[in-house]
Each structure stands twice: as structure tokens, then as C-alpha cells.
Amino acid sequence: MNMVWLLLLLLYISEGSSGHEVVKVGAIFSLASVNGKVSKIAIEAAERDVNADPSVLGGRKLSISIHDANYSGFLGITGAMKYMTSGTVAIIGPQDATMAQILSHLSNELHVPLLSYTALDPALATLQYPYFIQTAPNDQFQMAAITDIIGYYDWHDIVVVYTDDDHCRNGMVALGDKLEERSLKISSKVALPPYPTATRTEVRDALLKIKTMESRVIVLYTFSKTGFLVFEVAQSLGMMEAGFVWIASSWLSTVIDSYSPLPLKTTNSIQGVLTLRLHTPSSKRKRSFISRWNELSNGSVGLNAYSLYAYDTVWMIAKGLKELFDQNGTISFSKDERVGSLSGESLDFSSLGIFNEGKELLNNVLNINMTGLTGPIQFLDRYPLHPSYDILNVVKSGMKRIGYWSNYSGLSIVTPETLYERSANRSTSSQQLSSIVWPGGSRIKPRGWVLPLDGRRLRIGVPHRVSYQEFVTPGNGNGTIRGYCIDVFTAAINLLPYAVNYEFVLFGDGEKNPSYFELVNNVALEEFDAAVGDIAIVTSRTKVVDFTQPYIDSGLVVMILVKKLNSSPLAFLRPFTPMMWIATAAFFLLIGLVVWILEHRKNDEFRGNPRTQLVTILWFGFSTMFFSHRENVVSTLGRCVLVVWLFVVLIINSSYTASLTSIFTVQQLSSPITGIDSLISSHVPIGFQVGSFAESYLTEQLNVQKSRLIALGSPKEYAAALKNGTVGAIVDEQPYIDLFLTEYCDFSIRGQQFTKSGWGFAFPRDSPLAVDLSTAILTLSESGRLQKLHDKWFSRKSCSSGESDLEQLQLQSFIGLFSICAGVCLLALLLHFFLTMCQFNRQLKRDPESSPSASGSSTSTPTRLRKFLAFADKKKNRKTRYSKSKIEDNNTFSSEHREDFVN
């Protein structure tokens, strides 16, 4: 009897506590899909492993119910409603993004977390869906990886083929944003019907449209059934041959991992394709799970990356529940009062309950820090930490890994987990991938674009010039166009590794030079596919078109009328201005006089009768011009003055010789204009070439009034306008002026180029042909062919440009030298006068009444001035006289010898 009561008690306890022993979790997948199959296997394996470890849930059991949505949104919703009414604490899934958006609103109301590793729409990561967690990196990271691949191979335009549903549309937007950050772009977006309804005809029509486009880089962002249909049709259309680039999102690697080997027909249709796979680092747990997989799946499907994320997602829920139980010890639901009023309707929502601990479970999952089969698991701003991908190349043997991508370090051939231990380096030089087998079996990187295959030739606009036709000139009625610019373009086109079918179309009426701004705008408006000619690369034009590498340097210069100076008997006087001549002559006399004063008392060569001394002063001063003075200078002060003066003479002689040589060999300019600055300030009329950008530059950049500008149409008009004074100068580009000066020698360039630019060929923005032609132009330049083409058209000898600004040498140019020399002379004279006065005063003290004159010709008492002058004129006696006092004699001897040294 006691045994019966004991059994009844245990049964009661079991019934009363059964709701707490089982923790319900739901899962919603289309079980016929690849990810549905592997998810079911992995989830059930994780459930068993969690329940096998009593320390996880404290003796409670995890019960995961899997609902088959069977590709139906309606069935997915019914499954979610079933879970919401049965005390489910979390739902794994749903599988697609559209369903996830719908269920997220329900989850927000009932606080039941949704955890999905397949609904990776970037739009689902927003705060609008707080209870939706993407446990695998969402597709914005996959789009970033694709962008880095495109940038790595220097492709600029791509075509995106995508399934027209929320997931793929939002992913494509993310791709466009990433490309824009790198100055790349999606040139065309081709939509296919939602999965899996696309038909072969719809796919064929889409691919035929792509085949006529310029870009050959195609990103396929869809799902398995549609994706393989696209590749099959593409192969039949010849779009899997060399020259094409196909990048498939991760669906391709998922299918290959799950069903390898694929049927031969399918394998052949995807050769050379690039694809991505979520990267999971190697670990002992991962290897152990891989070894269990065949047993778990019974060989029905291969393991892929999503099966690992499915396994880890179950463990994330279990860890979150463990933390919840450790904190609260229980889970509970409460009735939502807002649905109570609906209980009388045909649909009964009264059983829907709010998971009271849902917020805590959500936070526990987002704050988790564990290591799973996919590696370390953490979230940063609701995103998995360190998202990364394997970059794979489909080859005959399967898939070859050519590198990795992570948001930490970009592209690399080193595993991301290794790079996490180093400092991040995403410079272009650090990005690496291994060699690739491209579609068609080629190992050469595809160019990524071709000329449009729409059956028409490129229309190349060419200016119909009426002047300077050496650059561009129409043929003699036979439709051909010749000229230097045409030859450069043709030579560059011939260097391209592909054929370009084009035709030249003249732009202009042939009566005057056309507007080059209109020509360039026609390229921007796609009326022309390109423009070839003497087109200057200026800022306003680069805003609407792309230019090639310049093939000739250019820039605006000023040209004026010049005349030759007639020979003159006084031509030797031209180098110096009159003031310079006067100052030079004065200094020759000054130096002769100064040296005479310093040498007169002690140097016999500077003594004699007045006539002799005057001749000596003149001779010595002017003879220093040729360094031919024969008088010796013995005093220290005289030598100092002479050294400084000889340096000045050296500079003057050199300058005079150089200036005189230039005067006799180069034309002298007849205009006061010395360059663009003096031209602007002169207010004279300015000529410019019709159609040139010089007009807008002068008015907009240099603020020259339009009333001063006169349009000229030909070299003859240039010459006539300058000669008759219609214009004071002409502003035009250097190549035109150089060609003009080969025929007209009475003109010259004044000053230097005041703009720096070049001529190039114009193409629509982002045209890859501009890049290839730039490379071809550089090749022409490096090989010397570009210079040969220039010499072919412009080999005639040019007149002297007369750019040298020949002006007379001004006194101001030498004022510094003359000032230094004058200062030295003045200092020497002052010092000499001071020492002479000292000697004179000592002489008076010794003999106050004696006359310094040896002849004593004056009977009256001489004045002090006359005594000093007589003393200064007297030749200095070097013999020492001794006084009666030995001390006085010694002092006199010492003082006189010091003065001798100074003098």
C-alpha cells in the first residue's frame, strides 16, 4: 500500500513540474533546401549534445521542434504562430529574409528572440528588429569582400544579376554603397523573378542584354536553382569563355560543399567562377564534428558552413538559457491583454503569451563569449565579431581556395585568425590573392570590359579646323582625316590588345574653328563616344569627361611683335644705362684718387710734380679696368681698397661682356610687355584664337574685360593684327605659337607659360578605353614614337623665340657693390687721416717753431693748416731719430713703426 502512495506522489510531482523540465525552442526551415537539410541534422546533433551535459541547463531538457516551411511564407507564419502559443522561448530561423521581417514584428511584441544564420539581409540588422539576431555575418560583409576583389583586380564597372526579392535587393544596395566608397560602380542591374520561379527564357533574355554591354564583370547574387540555370544559359551563349568574370555569392560554395561532386554538365558550366564561403577556423572540435558528420547525415548531404553555424546557434541559446536560469531560476509567460479582445473572433489569439524573460535571454545571447565550431563567438554592435570569408575559385577538381577576406585586414593569403594577432594593414600593397583559373581556362586576368557588341562603330568627334591644320585636317574630299593628333590616336589604338571599330565625325561648319567646349559636352551627352584632336585638358572639361594621358605639353603664352635693332657706332654703350656709365667712370676716378692719397707719403711712384701726379691718378684708376696697373701699392690700407675694387671691376666686366654679346646676337623686343602680368596691367587689346579656352581663362580666372579681347581665326590674322596695332599681344597655347613662329619671324614669345596643361583625348566618364589609351600613349612616349610623330609634322626650323628679356644693366643692379667699395674707401681715408694727424701732432711737439717745408720758402709764420698740408705732402722719412731722452726715443720709435705697419 505504501508503495502505491509513493508511486502516486512521484506521478504528481512529475506532472506538476514537467513544464519546468522541458525548455521549448522552435526552428523554421524549408527542409527540402540545402540549408534546410544540413540545419536539421546539425540542430538535432546540438540538441543531443546539450541535453547530454546536465551542467548546461541544470537537469532541464532542451526540446527543439523543427517546422517545415516548404518554401511557403504562409506555412512559415503558421509555424511561428504555433510556437508562439506553446511556450517557446526562442526560434531558430526563419530561413529567408522576407519571412524574417514579418516574424520579427511578432517577435518584438511577444519578446521571443529569433536567431537566424541564413536570413542575412543587411536591412535586418537595424534597431527596428531588436529581437532578431543574425548569428552569422550578414551580407554587407560579403558585399565588402566582393568589392575588395573587384578593386584588387582594377575593375571599375560591374553588372549585377540578382533575384528580385527583399534579401537580394538590400544586398545589392549594400554592394553599391561599398563600390561607391572605392569610386567603383554598378553599371547595370539585371533582375530575375523571385526564387524559384525564374524560367530559362527569362534568364536567356537577361543574359542577352548583358552580352551587349561593355562590362564583363558579372556578380551573381541569387539562390541555387536560379544560379545554376544562369550558368547553364550563360555557357550556351558563350559567356563562360575567356574575357568574362563571374563572381557568385556564397550560395555556390554551399551547394558544392553539400553535393560534391556535382553533375558533369553543371560542373562544366561553372568553371572559373569566383565564390565565397563563410570562414571558420580550424580547431579540434570542428575536426571532431566533421568526422561525425557522415554518421549524423547517413551520407545524404555534405557538411557546409551553415551546418556549423546551426550547431553553434543551438549552443548560444543553451548558454543564454543557462545564464538566465542562474539569474532567475525560472521562465514564465504572461497573457497579452491587447489580444484579449480578439478571443471571440474566428481566429483565437488568446493563447499568445509574452515571454517575460525574453529581454534577459536576448541580452545573454548578445553578450555571450564562447568558442564554438565556427571559432570564437562574440557580438559587437549586434554583429558577429571579425566576419571573414574564404575566397574560392571553381576548378575541375572542385574549389580551390585563393585567399581570405576579413573586415580586419582585407584580402590575404594568410588565415584571418593569424592576422588578428598583428596590427591591421589594409593598404593596397598588402592585399594578396593566389593565381586564378578564369572562365575559358585562361590564367591571364581579364580586362573586365569590352567595347559594346551592339554592331555599331564608335563615333569619334574631330574638330573641323580652318587654321593650324597640321594638327587636324580633313582629307581631300575622300572622307579621311589627317594630322598630328590623328596620327597619335591611330598609333595608340593600334597598340591596344583588342580591335576597336570606330569612325571619325567632323565637328564644326568648316568656316571657323569650332567651340571645343561644345565638342567636349557632346561627348558627355554621349552624342560622341570620344573626341580626338587638339583638346586642352582644363578643369572645367575634366568635370564632365575623362581624358587620356596628355600626349603633348601645352600652356598659354603671350606673343608680341618684335624688331631688330640697327647697328650703331655706339652699340658698345648699350649694355649700361647712362647712369651706370657715369657711376662707373666716377668710381674709376675715385679709386685712383683714394689710392694716390694713401700711397703719396711713402710710395715714390705716386710722387712728382702736379702734372705727373694727376696723370698717375687718372692712369691708375682706369688701368684697373683691365687689371693692367703697373704702380705697386705698398700701404696696407691701399691694398685693402684695391682688392675690393678689383672684385667690383671683375663683376662689372663680366656683366658688360655678357650683355653686349646678347645684344649683338638676339633680337630686342619693341613692346613694353614682359609677360602676362604686364599685359593685363597695360590695358592693350588682346587677341585669342577662335574656339580656344583662352577667352574663358582670361575673363574668368584673370578678370580681363571682354571688351579687350579680340577673336582671331588664323595665323595671317595674328600677324596682321599685331602689325597694324589691332592687338598689343596674343594669348594662345604653346603648340600653336610654336607652329606660328616657324613661318612668321617678326614675332616672339614674351615671358614664360602662365598655365600648365596638355592635350588629350576625351571620353565619357569612367570609360575604360581612356585608361587603356593612356597606357598606350605612355608606351608611345617611352619608345620614342611619339617624338617621331611630332618631328614628322613639325620638323621645320623655327624662328628664334626671343624669350630673353634684354634690358640695359641698371645702376640699381650694382648699387650694393658700389656701396661696399665706397664704404671701404671712406673708412681707409678716415683711418689714414687720423694716423697722419697723430704723426703731425707729435712732430709739432718735438719742434713747434720749425717749418715742415724743407725749402723754407715762406718768411711769415705758417698757419697750422698749411703746416699740416705741407707735412702730408712731404715724403715720409723712415729713418728713426733719437731724442736726448732714451725713454722718449724708444716711445717715438715704437709709435712710428706701428704707424708704418698701418700705412
Secondary structure, 3 states (H helix, E strand, C coil): CHHHHHHHHHHHHHHHHHHHHEEEEEEEECCCCHHHHHHHHHHHHHHHHHHCCHHHHCCCEEEEEEEECCCCHHHHHHHHHHHHCCCEEEEECCCCHHHHHHHHHHHHHHCCCEEECCCCCHHHHCCCCCCEEECCCCHHHHHHHHHHHHHHCCCCEEEEEEECCHHHHHHHHHHHHHHHHCCCEEEEEEEECCCCCCCHHHHHHHHHHHHCCCECEEEEECCHHHHHHHHHHHHHCCCCCCCCEEEECCHHHHHHHHHCCCCHHHHHHCCCCEEEEECCCCCHHHHHHHHHHHHHHCCCCCCCHHHHHHHHHHHHHHHHHHHHHHHCCCCCEEECHHHHHHCCCCCCCCCCEEECCHHHHHHHHHCCCEEECCEEECEECCEECCCEEEEEEEECCEEEEEEEEECCCEEECCCHHHHCCCCCCCCHHHCCCCCCCCHHHCCCCCCCECCCCCCCCEEEEEECCCCCCCCCEECCCCCCEECHHHHHHHHHHHCCCCCCCEEEEEECCCCCCCCHHHHHHHHHCCCCCEECCCCECCHHHHCCEEECCCCEEECEEEEEEEECCCCCCCHHHCCECHHHHHHHHHHHHHHHHHHHHHHCCCCHHHCCCHHHHHHHHHHHHHHHHHCCCCCCCCCHHHHHHHHHHHHHHHHHHHHHHHHHHHHHHCCEECCCCCCHHHHHHHCCCEEEECCCCHHHHHHHHCCCCHHHEEEECCHHHHHHHHHCCCCCEEEEEHHHHHHHCCCCCCEEEECCCCCCEEECCEEECCCHHHHHHHHHHHHHHHHCHHHHHHHHHCCCCCCCCCCCCCCCECHHHCHHHHHHHHHHHHHHHHHHHHHHHHHHHHHHHHCCCCCCCCCCCCCCCCCHHHHHHHHHHCCCCCCCCCCCCHHHHHHHHHHHHHHHHHC
